[in-house]
Amino acid sequence: MTGLRTARLRLRQWRDDDLEPFAALNADPEVMRHFPSTLPRAASDELANRQRSLIEERGFGLWAVEAPEGFVGFVGLNEPRFEAHFTPAVEVGWRLARHAWGKGYATEAARAAVAFGFDELELDEIVSFTSVGNERSRRVMERLGMTHAAADDFDHPSLPPGHPLRRHVLYRLRR
């Protein structure tokens, strides 16, 4: 399995022609507001190519999302590469271009990714996390049926003490 379909979206393997719009998305300060910084083109390409390799190797990852208007970002399943009280884990995550916001794409695609995680990968739990102030992503997590317990919140180990985005909320969804 290397991709998924929903009523409006195709979650698929990355293509070379995704790299330019992905770099534009990652360079948008509003899209990246809840991340430490925007990404330069090389880092954006590296992220896409890493996901392409992971999808080839294991059949899932952060898939490129194609909507009726074309490439809009990524949604999928990922294994966090840091240590925290909830890792190892599989997270559902997303990042969409601003022009794709407000159309329900993140929720629609994330539901398909979560179903894949539970049905095909037979995961017992899927998590999602974001900085405390990222209300848009938190609403997606809630629409997915994920639950939040304040006791699960954590300081992201990749961000230094005092960084305004360091505190993160963790949401969980059990099979």
C-alpha positions as CSV (number, residue, x, y, z in Angstrom):
1,M,0.0,0.0,0.0
2,T,1.5,3.3,-1.0
3,G,-1.5,5.6,-1.1
4,L,-5.1,6.2,0.0
5,R,-8.2,7.8,-1.6
6,T,-11.0,9.7,0.0
7,A,-14.1,11.3,-1.6
8,R,-12.1,14.4,-2.7
9,L,-8.4,13.6,-2.1
10,R,-5.6,11.3,-3.1
11,L,-2.9,10.6,-0.6
12,R,0.0,9.3,-2.8
13,Q,3.7,8.9,-3.2
14,W,5.7,12.0,-3.7
15,R,6.6,13.2,-7.2
16,D,9.4,15.5,-8.4
17,D,6.8,18.1,-9.4
18,D,5.6,18.3,-5.8
19,L,8.9,19.7,-4.6
20,E,8.3,23.3,-5.9
21,P,4.8,23.8,-4.4
22,F,6.0,22.0,-1.2
23,A,8.9,24.4,-0.9
24,A,6.5,27.4,-1.3
25,L,4.3,26.0,1.4
26,N,7.3,25.5,3.8
27,A,8.5,29.0,3.0
28,D,5.1,30.6,4.0
29,P,5.4,32.2,7.4
30,E,1.7,31.7,8.2
31,V,1.8,28.0,7.3
32,M,4.9,27.6,9.5
33,R,3.7,29.8,12.3
34,H,3.6,26.9,14.8
35,F,7.1,25.6,13.8
36,P,10.4,27.0,14.8
37,S,11.1,28.5,11.3
38,T,10.2,28.3,7.7
39,L,12.2,25.8,5.7
40,P,14.7,26.7,3.0
41,R,14.3,24.8,-0.3
42,A,17.0,22.2,0.4
43,A,15.4,21.3,3.8
44,S,12.0,21.1,2.2
45,D,13.3,18.8,-0.6
46,E,15.0,16.7,2.0
47,L,11.8,16.3,4.0
48,A,9.8,15.3,0.9
49,N,12.5,12.9,-0.2
50,R,12.8,11.3,3.2
51,Q,9.0,10.7,3.2
52,R,9.2,9.3,-0.3
53,S,11.9,6.8,0.9
54,L,9.9,5.8,4.0
55,I,6.7,5.2,1.9
56,E,8.8,3.0,-0.5
57,E,10.3,1.1,2.4
58,R,7.3,0.5,4.6
59,G,4.2,1.4,2.5
60,F,3.2,4.5,4.6
61,G,4.4,7.9,5.7
62,L,3.4,11.5,5.2
63,W,1.8,11.2,1.8
64,A,1.6,14.0,-0.7
65,V,-2.0,15.1,-0.9
66,E,-3.6,15.8,-4.2
67,A,-6.9,17.8,-4.1
68,P,-9.1,18.8,-7.1
69,E,-6.9,21.9,-7.4
70,G,-3.6,19.8,-7.4
71,F,-0.9,19.3,-4.8
72,V,-1.9,20.9,-1.4
73,G,0.6,19.5,1.1
74,F,1.0,16.3,3.2
75,V,-1.0,14.1,5.5
76,G,-0.2,10.8,6.9
77,L,1.5,8.7,9.6
78,N,4.9,9.3,11.0
79,E,7.1,7.9,13.8
80,P,8.4,10.8,15.9
81,R,12.2,10.9,15.9
82,F,12.6,12.2,19.5
83,E,12.2,10.6,22.9
84,A,9.2,11.6,25.1
85,H,7.0,9.9,27.6
86,F,4.7,8.6,24.8
87,T,7.3,7.4,22.4
88,P,7.8,5.1,20.5
89,A,4.5,6.0,18.8
90,V,2.9,6.6,15.5
91,E,1.5,10.1,14.9
92,V,-1.0,11.4,12.4
93,G,0.2,14.7,11.0
94,W,-0.5,17.2,8.3
95,R,0.7,20.4,6.7
96,L,-1.3,22.1,4.0
97,A,-0.9,25.2,1.8
98,R,-2.8,28.2,3.0
99,H,-5.1,28.1,-0.1
100,A,-6.3,24.6,1.0
101,W,-7.2,25.7,4.6
102,G,-10.9,25.7,5.6
103,K,-12.0,23.1,3.1
104,G,-11.9,20.1,5.5
105,Y,-9.0,18.5,3.7
106,A,-6.8,18.0,6.8
107,T,-9.7,16.2,8.6
108,E,-10.7,14.1,5.6
109,A,-7.2,13.0,4.8
110,A,-6.3,12.4,8.4
111,R,-9.4,10.2,8.9
112,A,-8.2,8.0,6.0
113,A,-4.6,7.8,7.5
114,V,-6.0,6.9,10.9
115,A,-8.2,4.2,9.4
116,F,-5.2,2.8,7.6
117,G,-3.2,2.8,10.8
118,F,-5.8,0.9,12.7
119,D,-7.1,-1.4,9.9
120,E,-3.9,-2.2,8.0
121,L,-1.1,-1.6,10.4
122,E,-3.1,-2.9,13.4
123,L,-2.0,-0.1,15.6
124,D,-3.5,0.1,19.1
125,E,-3.1,3.9,19.4
126,I,-2.3,6.9,17.2
127,V,-1.2,10.2,18.6
128,S,-1.0,13.7,17.4
129,F,0.7,16.7,18.9
130,T,1.3,20.4,18.3
131,S,2.3,23.6,20.1
132,V,-0.3,24.7,22.6
133,G,-1.5,27.7,20.6
134,N,-2.1,25.8,17.3
135,E,-5.9,25.9,17.6
136,R,-6.5,24.9,13.9
137,S,-4.6,21.7,14.3
138,R,-6.2,21.0,17.7
139,R,-9.6,21.3,16.2
140,V,-8.7,18.7,13.5
141,M,-7.5,16.4,16.3
142,E,-10.8,16.8,18.1
143,R,-12.8,16.2,14.9
144,L,-10.9,13.0,14.5
145,G,-12.2,11.9,17.9
146,M,-8.8,12.3,19.6
147,T,-8.7,13.1,23.3
148,H,-6.4,15.4,25.2
149,A,-5.3,15.1,28.9
150,A,-3.3,17.9,30.3
151,A,-1.1,15.4,32.1
152,D,0.2,14.3,28.7
153,D,1.4,17.7,27.6
154,F,5.2,17.9,27.2
155,D,8.1,20.2,26.3
156,H,9.3,19.4,22.8
157,P,12.9,18.1,23.3
158,S,14.0,19.7,19.9
159,L,13.2,23.2,21.2
160,P,15.3,25.0,23.8
161,P,14.0,26.0,27.2
162,G,12.1,29.3,26.9
163,H,11.2,28.9,23.2
164,P,7.6,30.1,22.8
165,L,6.7,26.9,20.9
166,R,8.3,24.4,23.3
167,R,5.2,23.4,25.2
168,H,3.1,20.9,23.2
169,V,-0.2,19.3,23.7
170,L,-0.7,15.5,23.0
171,Y,-3.9,14.0,21.7
172,R,-4.5,10.3,21.6
173,L,-6.9,8.0,19.8
174,R,-7.3,4.3,20.7
175,R,-8.4,1.7,18.2
